[in-house]
Amino acid sequence: MPTVHLLDYVAGNVRSLVNAIEKVGYEVEWITRPDQVAAAERLILPGVGHFGHCLSQLAAAGYLPAIRKHIDNGKPFMGICVGLQALFRGSSEDPACSGLGLIDGSLIRFSDADKAVPHIGWNDARTAGVQLYDLRPTSKYYYVHSYNYPYRQGELEALGWSVATATYGGEAFVGAVARGNVVATQFHPEKSGVAGLRMIRAFLDGTGAQSLGQALPAPTAGLSSSSSSSSAPGLTRRIIACLDVRTNDQGDLVVTKGDQYDVREKSDSRGVRNLGKPVELAERYYAQGADEVTFLNITSFRDCPLADLPMLEILRLTSKTVFVPLTIGGGIRDTVDTDGTHVSALDIATMYFKSGADKVSIGSDAVLAAEAYYAAGKQLSGTTAIEQIAGAYGNQAVVVSVDPKRVYVAAADLAACEHSTIPTAFPGPHGEGHCWYACTIKGGRETRDFDVVQLTQAVEAMGCGEILLNCIDKDGTNSGYDLELIAQVKSAVHIPVIASSGAGNPTHFAQVFEKTTTDAALGAGIFHRSEYTVTEVKDYLAQQGLVIRQFEGEL
């Protein structure tokens, strides 16, 4: 098999990139020393997270001169995410750190005045009618970043660069650039489904460089309503499939779903409700067009050595065939292994990233960390799992899963209530017209005197990049999302929020997107029980005029 070389440094989930390269028929060889770069024909620089963290590692290891020489010698080079940012002179994310300087410009942070930051989701990579490594105007690509290079028409083109662009909240930015032997993407092609695999193949087989700048073929006529919606410009509405994974009574890993966290059948046997095998279901949802897949380890498999955690194998297998972002939650905390070794939350997250995860989700430990944050006068400790993982891999790698429940407040008690109350259109059992949302831990079994606004603002300060907003009152009801809860949290934070709990039919997905500013919507039982497919939900959203991404088929 022909080979491509990857730099071996802390770059987040490189397992998915390796799988994508192998999918298109190439083999990966790792570069572990700068002197090995000279032997590489095709070189890829992946990266996620902090510009300064990644570039300082490359500089300290002596890689930057070797990379620059590879490029100057005319050999094929591809940068991904921070790998694109490395082409620029610098970034406001770390002004003291220098990039390669192929482009004399500096990246800036997106404004969060009118939108969530990081920019997470499926967006465009559109050119001015010319070819750029098989990027297509009808395709969407997966982005996850806070910093960008603003697009100014003609600026980079005057320097010989071909440019693909996207827009987020009115800010036009560079999604990809190419010139000569160099191509780089702000998005993650290895996480962009078939559209991304096509681009990786165009780089590896040389067709991308050969066709660069040629006119795009004429668009296909007769687009369906859903195809037209998916090709509309801008960020799409994300649909996420969530799989609760645990062992059943026979020791097999199964996907389950319970009402109010009861995962056992309502029968004499009361066996664990088995809704399918994790890897097979993930593949099914990917083929139906799921924009992301989330695995929640609801038992944490506490008796297993960490190196042999079943979820690691699930991620390894899933990432070989599912080329969209994968999130893993459950058990990501400081712990002691079965042999007595202390293992940090960062170490556990690193194992998951190396196995194919793109994000990790933290639940109960985030509540306890937030309580300690307020007890310390809103001072960061630097030792929480959120801070450690975000510091190493970037805040886009950390999701906090929140499990709030309603607490009703009578009008006479409002003045004395110390929590963030809101008026509700659904009065309490005694006619109460206001409520607040109490945080829970341990799978909803323990309620804390701590509200959802306090929690989400605290974890945002710690470096969390996204909130997975569940709702105990709605879970398993199939009655739709708690729109009041979602609106309250969205108004309290500047990071993306994923709506969860309560989806029973496609109209519920449409309602949450139309009536709140939520960034994504998650479904579980509705998909596991085959009541609706992801495709059916997306087709309905497209009919309502919402911008979605359609699955593009096999490579």
VENKANOR-V692917 format. One record per pair of residues at least 12 apart in sequence whose C-alpha atoms are under 8 Angstrom apart, sorted by sequence separation. I is the first residue (numbers start at 1). J is the second residue. D is the distance in whole Angstrom. If there is no record, write none. Layout:
i-><I,I>
j-><J,J>
d-><D,D>
This chain:
i-><87,88,89,125,163,164,174,175,243,244,333,334,386,409,422,423,438,439,509,538,86,87,88,89,124,163,164,243,244,332,333,421,422,438,439,486,499,85,86,87,88,89,92,93,125,151,163,297,421,422,437,438,86,87,88,89,90,91,92,93,124,125,162,163,258,333,369,421,436,437,87,88,89,90,91,92,93,124,125,161,162,256,257,332,420,421,439,88,89,90,91,92,123,124,161,162,256,332,419,420,469,88,122,123,161,256,257,481,88,122,123,160,255,256,481,482,499,503,121,122,123,183,254,255,256,366,408,481,482,498,499,503,121,122,150,151,254,255,410,411,480,481,497,498,499,500,501,505,4,6,8,85,120,121,150,151,249,254,255,410,411,480,481,496,497,498,499,500,501,504,2,3,4,5,6,7,8,9,120,121,150,151,248,249,254,255,409,410,411,479,480,496,497,498,499,500,503,1,2,3,4,5,6,7,8,119,120,149,150,248,253,254,328,362,408,409,410,478,479,480,498,1,2,3,4,5,6,7,119,120,148,149,253,408,409,476,477,478,479,480,1,3,5,118,119,148,248,408,409,475,476,478,506,34,118,119,408,409,474,475,477,478,481,490,505,33,34,38,54,117,118,181,332,407,408,444,467,469,474,480,490,509,34,37,117,180,328,332,406,407,466,467,468,469,470,471,472,479,480,483,487,33,37,132,300,326,327,332,406,407,465,466,467,468,469,470,471,486,487,506,35,51,55,132,293,295,297,299,300,306,326,327,328,329,330,406,407,419,420,465,466,467,468,469,470,471,481,487,506,510,14,34,38,43,45,50,68,132,292,293,294,295,296,297,298,305,306,325,326,327,328,329,330,333,405,406,419,466,468,483,486,505,509,37,42,43,44,45,46,47,48,49,245,291,292,293,294,295,296,297,305,325,326,327,328,329,330,404,405,420,456,460,483,507,41,42,43,44,45,46,47,48,51,178,290,291,292,293,294,295,296,297,304,305,325,327,329,366,404,405,506,510,5,11,12,41,42,43,44,45,46,47,51,127,128,243,279,283,292,294,303,404,405,453,457,460,506,4,5,7,11,12,44,46,47,64,110,127,128,278,282,286,362,403,404,453,456,457,4,5,6,7,10,11,12,46,109,110,127,286,315,319,359,360,361,362,363,402,403,452,456,4,5,6,7,11,45,109,110,126,127,279,283,286,318,319,359,360,361,362,363,402,403,3,4,5,6,7,108,109,125,126,279,283,312,316,346,358,359,360,361,362,363,453,4,6,51,107,108,125,126,282,312,315,316,345,349,359,361,403,404,52,56,107,108,124,125,315,403,51,52,55,107,108,124,306,313,315,346,11,50,51,55,106,107,123,124,143,144,312,345,346,10,55,105,123,143,144,241,345,52,142,143,132,141,142,141,142,404,9,141,404,437,9,119,142,241,476,125,141,142,162,240,241,243,245,402,124,125,141,162,239,240,241,242,243,244,245,246,334,140,141,238,239,240,241,242,243,244,245,246,247,333,238,239,240,241,242,243,244,245,246,332,93,115,141,238,240,242,244,245,246,247,114,140,141,246,91,139,136,400,135,424,110,81,134,135,400,134,398,399,402,133,168,398,399,400,401,402,403,404,405,422,167,168,397,398,399,400,401,402,403,404,405,406,134,166,167,395,396,397,398,399,400,401,402,403,404,405,133,394,395,396,399,401,402,403,122,133,395,396,367,391,367,386,390,133,134,367,390,133,387,132,133,364,386,387,364,386,387,133,363,364,386,132,133,364,371,131,132,378,131,132,130,131,380,130,131,130,131,370,371,374,130,131,370,373,129,130,129,367,370,366,370,140,139,140,84,138,139,138,366,137,138,49,84,83,84,85,83,84,81,83,77,78,79,80,81,82,76,77,78,79,80,81,74,75,76,77,78,79,80,81,74,80,81,80,80,124,71,123,124,71,123,124,123,122,123,121,122,121,121,122,121,78,76,193,194,193,192,193,191,192,190,191,190,191,42,122,20,17,24,16,16,24,20,24,26,21,20,21,142,261,261,4,260,260,259,260,259,258,259,290,288,289,290,288,289,281,288,285,285,145,144,276,275,275,291,289,289,289,288,287,287,257,257,120,237,118,240,242,238,239,240,241,242,243,237,238,239,240,241,242,237,238,239,240,241,237,239,241,239,23,239,19,20,19,16,20,15,16,16,237,236,237,238,236,237,230,235,236,237,226,229,234,236,232,226,229,231,225,226,229,230,225,229,230,231,229,230,230,227,226,12,15,14,15,53,13,14,15,16,12,13,15,49,50,12,13,14,50,13,49,50,13,49,50,13,48,49,12,48,49,49,118,49,117,195,198,193,194,197,193,194,194,194,120,117,118,119,116,117,118,115,116,117,116,12,11,112,140,139,122>
j-><99,100,101,137,175,176,186,187,255,256,345,346,398,421,434,435,450,451,521,550,99,100,101,102,137,176,177,256,257,345,346,434,435,451,452,499,512,99,100,101,102,103,106,107,139,165,177,311,435,436,451,452,101,102,103,104,105,106,107,108,139,140,177,178,273,348,384,436,451,452,103,104,105,106,107,108,109,140,141,177,178,272,273,348,436,437,455,105,106,107,108,109,140,141,178,179,273,349,436,437,486,106,140,141,179,274,275,499,107,141,142,179,274,275,500,501,518,522,141,142,143,203,274,275,276,386,428,501,502,518,519,523,142,143,171,172,275,276,431,432,501,502,518,519,520,521,522,526,26,28,30,107,142,143,172,173,271,276,277,432,433,502,503,518,519,520,521,522,523,526,25,26,27,28,29,30,31,32,143,144,173,174,271,272,277,278,432,433,434,502,503,519,520,521,522,523,526,25,26,27,28,29,30,31,32,143,144,173,174,272,277,278,352,386,432,433,434,502,503,504,522,26,27,28,29,30,31,32,144,145,173,174,278,433,434,501,502,503,504,505,27,29,31,144,145,174,274,434,435,501,502,504,532,61,145,146,435,436,501,502,504,505,508,517,532,61,62,66,82,145,146,209,360,435,436,472,495,497,502,508,518,537,63,66,146,209,357,361,435,436,495,496,497,498,499,500,501,508,509,512,516,63,67,162,330,356,357,362,436,437,495,496,497,498,499,500,501,516,517,536,66,82,86,163,324,326,328,330,331,337,357,358,359,360,361,437,438,450,451,496,497,498,499,500,501,502,512,518,537,541,46,66,70,75,77,82,100,164,324,325,326,327,328,329,330,337,338,357,358,359,360,361,362,365,437,438,451,498,500,515,518,537,541,70,75,76,77,78,79,80,81,82,278,324,325,326,327,328,329,330,338,358,359,360,361,362,363,437,438,453,489,493,516,540,75,76,77,78,79,80,81,82,85,212,324,325,326,327,328,329,330,331,338,339,359,361,363,400,438,439,540,544,40,46,47,76,77,78,79,80,81,82,86,162,163,278,314,318,327,329,338,439,440,488,492,495,541,40,41,43,47,48,80,82,83,100,146,163,164,314,318,322,398,439,440,489,492,493,41,42,43,44,47,48,49,83,146,147,164,323,352,356,396,397,398,399,400,439,440,489,493,42,43,44,45,49,83,147,148,164,165,317,321,324,356,357,397,398,399,400,401,440,441,42,43,44,45,46,147,148,164,165,318,322,351,355,385,397,398,399,400,401,402,492,44,46,91,147,148,165,166,322,352,355,356,385,389,399,401,443,444,93,97,148,149,165,166,356,444,93,94,97,149,150,166,348,355,357,388,54,93,94,98,149,150,166,167,186,187,355,388,389,54,99,149,167,187,188,285,389,97,187,188,178,187,188,188,189,451,57,189,452,485,58,168,191,290,525,175,191,192,212,290,291,293,295,452,175,176,192,213,290,291,292,293,294,295,296,297,385,192,193,290,291,292,293,294,295,296,297,298,299,385,291,292,293,294,295,296,297,298,299,385,147,169,195,292,294,296,298,299,300,301,169,195,196,301,147,195,195,459,195,484,171,145,198,199,464,199,463,464,467,199,234,464,465,466,467,468,469,470,471,488,234,235,464,465,466,467,468,469,470,471,472,473,202,234,235,463,464,465,466,467,468,469,470,471,472,473,202,463,464,465,468,470,471,472,192,203,465,466,439,463,440,459,463,207,208,441,464,208,462,208,209,440,462,463,441,463,464,211,441,442,464,211,212,443,450,211,212,458,212,213,212,213,462,213,214,214,215,454,455,458,215,216,455,458,215,216,216,455,458,455,459,230,230,231,176,230,231,231,459,231,232,145,184,184,185,186,185,186,184,186,181,182,183,184,185,186,181,182,183,184,185,186,180,181,182,183,184,185,186,187,181,187,188,188,189,233,181,233,234,182,234,235,235,235,236,235,236,236,237,238,238,203,203,322,323,323,323,324,323,324,323,324,324,325,204,291,190,190,197,190,191,200,197,201,204,200,200,201,324,443,444,204,472,475,475,476,476,476,477,534,533,534,535,534,535,528,535,533,534,396,396,528,528,529,549,549,550,551,551,551,553,524,525,396,513,396,520,522,519,520,521,522,523,524,519,520,521,522,523,524,520,521,522,523,524,521,523,527,534,320,538,319,320,320,319,323,319,320,323,546,546,547,548,547,548,542,547,548,549,539,542,547,549,547,542,545,547,542,543,546,547,543,547,548,549,548,549,550,550,550,350,353,353,354,392,353,354,355,356,353,354,356,390,391,354,355,356,392,356,392,393,357,393,394,358,393,394,358,394,395,396,465,397,465,552,555,551,552,555,552,553,554,555,496,494,495,496,494,495,496,494,495,496,496,393,393,494,549,549,549>
d-><6,6,4,7,8,5,7,7,6,6,4,8,7,8,5,7,6,6,7,8,5,5,5,7,7,6,6,7,6,5,8,6,6,5,6,7,8,8,6,6,6,6,7,8,8,7,5,7,5,6,5,6,8,5,5,5,7,5,6,7,7,7,6,7,8,7,7,5,7,6,6,6,5,5,4,5,7,5,7,6,5,7,7,6,6,8,8,6,6,7,6,7,5,6,6,6,5,7,7,8,7,6,5,5,5,5,8,7,8,5,6,6,6,5,7,8,7,8,8,4,7,8,6,5,8,8,6,6,8,6,8,6,5,6,7,5,7,5,8,7,8,5,6,6,6,6,8,7,7,7,6,7,8,5,6,4,7,6,6,5,7,5,6,7,6,5,5,5,7,6,8,6,6,6,6,6,6,8,6,7,4,5,7,7,5,6,6,7,7,5,5,6,7,5,6,7,7,7,5,5,5,5,5,5,5,7,4,6,6,5,7,6,8,8,6,7,7,5,7,6,7,6,6,6,6,6,6,7,6,7,6,6,7,8,5,7,6,5,6,8,6,7,6,6,5,7,8,6,5,5,6,4,8,7,5,6,4,8,6,5,8,7,7,7,7,8,6,7,8,8,4,7,8,5,7,7,7,7,5,5,7,8,5,6,6,7,6,8,6,5,6,6,6,6,7,7,7,8,8,7,6,8,7,7,6,7,6,6,6,6,6,5,5,5,5,5,6,7,7,8,7,6,7,8,7,8,7,8,5,6,5,6,7,6,7,5,7,8,7,7,6,6,7,6,5,8,7,8,5,6,7,6,7,8,8,8,7,8,6,6,6,6,6,6,6,6,8,7,5,5,5,4,7,7,5,6,6,8,7,7,7,8,8,7,7,6,6,6,6,6,6,7,7,6,5,5,5,5,5,5,6,6,7,5,6,6,7,6,5,7,7,7,7,8,6,5,5,5,5,5,6,6,7,8,8,7,6,6,6,6,6,7,7,8,8,7,8,7,5,7,6,8,6,6,7,7,6,6,6,6,7,5,8,8,8,7,6,7,8,8,7,4,7,8,7,7,8,7,8,8,4,6,8,7,6,7,6,6,8,7,7,6,8,6,6,6,8,6,7,6,6,7,8,6,8,5,6,6,4,8,8,5,7,6,6,6,6,7,6,7,7,5,5,5,6,8,5,4,7,5,7,7,7,7,8,8,4,5,4,5,5,8,7,8,6,6,6,8,5,6,5,5,6,6,8,5,7,6,6,6,5,6,6,6,8,8,7,6,6,5,7,7,6,6,6,5,7,7,6,8,8,7,7,5,6,7,6,5,6,6,5,7,5,8,5,8,7,6,6,7,7,7,7,7,7,7,8,7,7,6,8,5,7,7,8,8,4,8,7,8,6,5,6,7,6,6,7,7,8,8,7,7,8,8,8,6,6,8,5,8,5,8,6,8,8,7,8,8,7,5,7,6,6,6,6,6,6,6,6,8,7,8,8,6,5,5,5,5,5,5,6,8,6,6,7,6,6,6,6,6,6,6,8,7,6,7,8,7,7,6,8,8,8,7,7,7,8,8,6,8,8,7,7,8,8,7,7,7,6,8,6,7,6,7,5,6,7,6,6,7,7,6,8,6,7,8,6,5,5,5,5,5,5,5,7,7,7,8,5,7,7,7,6,6,6,6,6,6,6,6,8,5,5,7,7,8,6,8,7,5,7,7,8,8,8,6,7,7,7,7,4,6,7,7,8,6,6,5,6,8,7,7,6,6,7,7,8,8,6,5,8,5,7,8,5,7,5,5,5,6,8,8,8,4,5,6,7,6,5,6,6,6,8,7,8,8,8,8,7,7,4,7,7,8,8,5,7,6,7,8,6,8,8,6,6,7,6,6,7,5,5,5,4,5,4,8,6,6,6,5,6,6,6,6,7,6,6,8,7,7,8,6,7,6,7,4,6,6,7,6,7,8,8,7,8,8,8,8,5,6,6,5,6,6,4,8,6,7,8,6,5,7,6,7,8,7,6,8,7,8,8,8,7,8,8,7,6,7,7,5,7,8,6,7,6,8,6,6,8,5,8,7,7,7,8,6,7,8,7,6,5,7,7,7,8,6,8,8,7,7,7,7,6,6,6,6,6,7,5,5,5,5,5,6,6,6,6,6,8,8,8,8,8,8,7,8,5,6,7,8,7,7,7,8,6,7,5,5,7,7,5,8,6,6,8,6,6,5,7,8,7,7,7,6,7,5,5,8,6,5,6,7,8,8,8,8,6,7,5,7,6,6,6,6,5,8,8,8,8,8,8,6,7,7,6,5,6,6,6,4,7,7,7,7,7,8,8,7,7,8,6,7,8,7,7,6,7,6,6,8,5,5,7,7,5,7,5,6,7,6,6,8,7>
